[in-house]
Amino acid sequence: MKSRALIILIIFIFSCLLQGQDQPAPVSLSVPDIEVVNQDGQHMRFNSQVIEGRIAIVTGFFTTCSSMCPITQEKLSQVAKLLGPRLGKDVVIVSVSVDAENDTPARMKDWAEKFHIGRGWTLLSGNRTQVDTLLKSLGLFVELRQRHQSALMIGSSATGWVRVSSWTSSEKLAKLAETMSSARPVASVGILSPVR
């Protein structure tokens, strides 16, 4: 009888932990307006030209990843479909390479075609030092690319940022992005100057 109660308690605790895994956790971030390069080879500034005041769903990836990245990219493809015409207008999806030395615009373009990435979804890479600074500011930096996080950052400088597990359902991710894009800004934070 005691062992049955213990098993039920363990199952209950585990299920509570899994439920909490997809709850957004607000984080305080200061994201610089760093120059990056997109899948089309265009040099852009992260805040002022990629995000442009919209809500961003940001993740790390690398084009030779064969484990977590394809799963996350597929989930984000589902989020893109759920957002419909809001994608690119109110919300953007941004995948930042954790392998800036190898993820060239051509490789990112191939990756984009593989996952049917369209309007409103940008893949970014660029100068490794700059990209690492960006990833650090977003809490997505890792020393070894194979250990990149299964986390997403959702928000903007104006609304604030939340960290969410990439295991969160597509429906919850889309709803969170829509809710944040409809919310009033929490602070009037200016865009930080580029880090040199």
N, C-alpha and C positions, 0 to 999 in steps of 0.2 A: 504494500500500500504506500509506504514511504517513497519507494523508488518511482512509483507511478506519479506521485505528487511532484517529485523532483524533476522528472522528465517533462511534465506539463509546465512547471515553472521555467525550465530552461527554454522550452519552445516559445512560451509567452515572452520571455526577455528577448530572445533572438528575433521574434517577429516585430517587437517594438523597436529594436535597433534597426531593422530593415526599413520599417515605415519612416523612421526619422532620417534615413539616409538621403531621401529626396527632398528634404525640407531646406528651403533657401536660408543661408546663414549670411547676414549682413557683414560686410567687411569694409574697412576704411582704406581706400586706395588713392594714391596720387599718381595718375598715369600720364607720363610725358608725351608730348606731341612729336614723337620720333619719326624720322624718315624710314620708310619701308618700301619694298618692291612687291607689286602684286603679280598674279599669274599672267598678266598681259605685258609684264615688263615695265609698267608705269611706276615711277617713283612718286610716292604719296606720303603725306603726314598722317599718322595714326588717328589722332583726335579730329583735326580740322578737315581732313579730306576722306578718310575711310569711314569714321563714325558720323561725322557731320551733324552732331546734336541728336542723333537717333539712339535708340536702345540697341546695344550690341550683345550678341551671344558669342562669347569668345572661348576658343579651345586651342590647345596645343596639338600638333600633329607632325608627322614627317612622312615623306612620300614612299619610303621603303618599309614602313611599318606594316606588319602583316597580322598583328594581334588586336590591340585596342582601337587603333585609328579607324579601320574600316567599320567597326561596330558603331563608333561615335559618329562617323561621317554619315552612315546610313540613318542613324537616329536623327541627325540634323537635316537630312533630306526629307524625312517625314515632318519635321518641324516646319521646314520651308513650305511644304505643301499645305500644312494647316494654317500658316500665316497668310497664304494666298497673296493678294495684292498689297498687303501691309509690308511684305518683305521688300526691302529696298526703299520703301517710303517712310515707315515708322520704325522698322526693326531691320538690323543687318546681322548677318552671321559672318564671323571672322575666324578663320583658322590660321594660327600663327605657327610657323615652322619652328620646331625645337632642334632642327638640323640645318641652320642657315647656310653653312658652308656647302652643302650638297643639294639643297632644294632650290634649284634654279627656276626662273619663270617657265621654262619649257617643261621641266618635271612637274611643276605645280599645275600647269595647263593640262598635262596628261592625267594627273590625279583628278582634276576638276571634271574632265570628260568621263572618267571612270565612275564618278559618283553623281553625274548629271547636275553639276553645280552651275547655277544660272544667276540671273540678275539678283542683286541684293546679298550675294555670298562672295566674300573675298578671301583668297588665300594669300598669305603674306610671308615674305622672307626678307633678305637683305644683308647688310653688313652684320656680321655675327655679334660684335660688341653692342651695336644698337638694338638688335633683336633680343639679345640676352637681357639688356636693360629693360626693354618692354615686357618681356616674360616675367622678370623679377618684380616689376611694378604691379603686374596682374596676379602675382602669386602662383604663376604657372611654370617657373624656371626649374630645370633639373640639370644636374651635371651630366648624367648619362641619358641620352635620348630614349633608350629602351625603357627607362623608368619614368617616362612622362606621366603626368597625373591624369586620372580619369575624372577630372573636374571641369566644370564650365564656369565662367564668370559672366554674369548678366547684369547690364546696367549701362551707366554713362557717368561722366563727371557731374552732370547736373542732377541726376536722380539718385546717385549712389550705386554701389555695386553689391551683388550677392553672389556667394559661392554655392553651386549646386552640383550634385553628383551627376555624372554623365549617364548613370543608370536610371535617372528620373524619366518618367514616361514622356513621350513626345507631346502628348496632350497637356501635361502639366508645364512643360517647358514653354510651349506656345502661349499658354494662358498667362504664365508669369511675365513673359516678354510683352504681351498685349496689355496687361495690367500696369506694368511699369511705364509703358509708352503713353498710357492714358493718365498717369499720375502727374501731379504737379511736382516740379523740381524741389528737392529737399534743401538745396543750397545753390547759390549762384557762384559756382567755382569757375574761375577762368582757366583757359587752356595753358598748361605749363609750357615753358619754352623748351626747345629741343635740348637734350643732353649731348654734350660734345665730348 
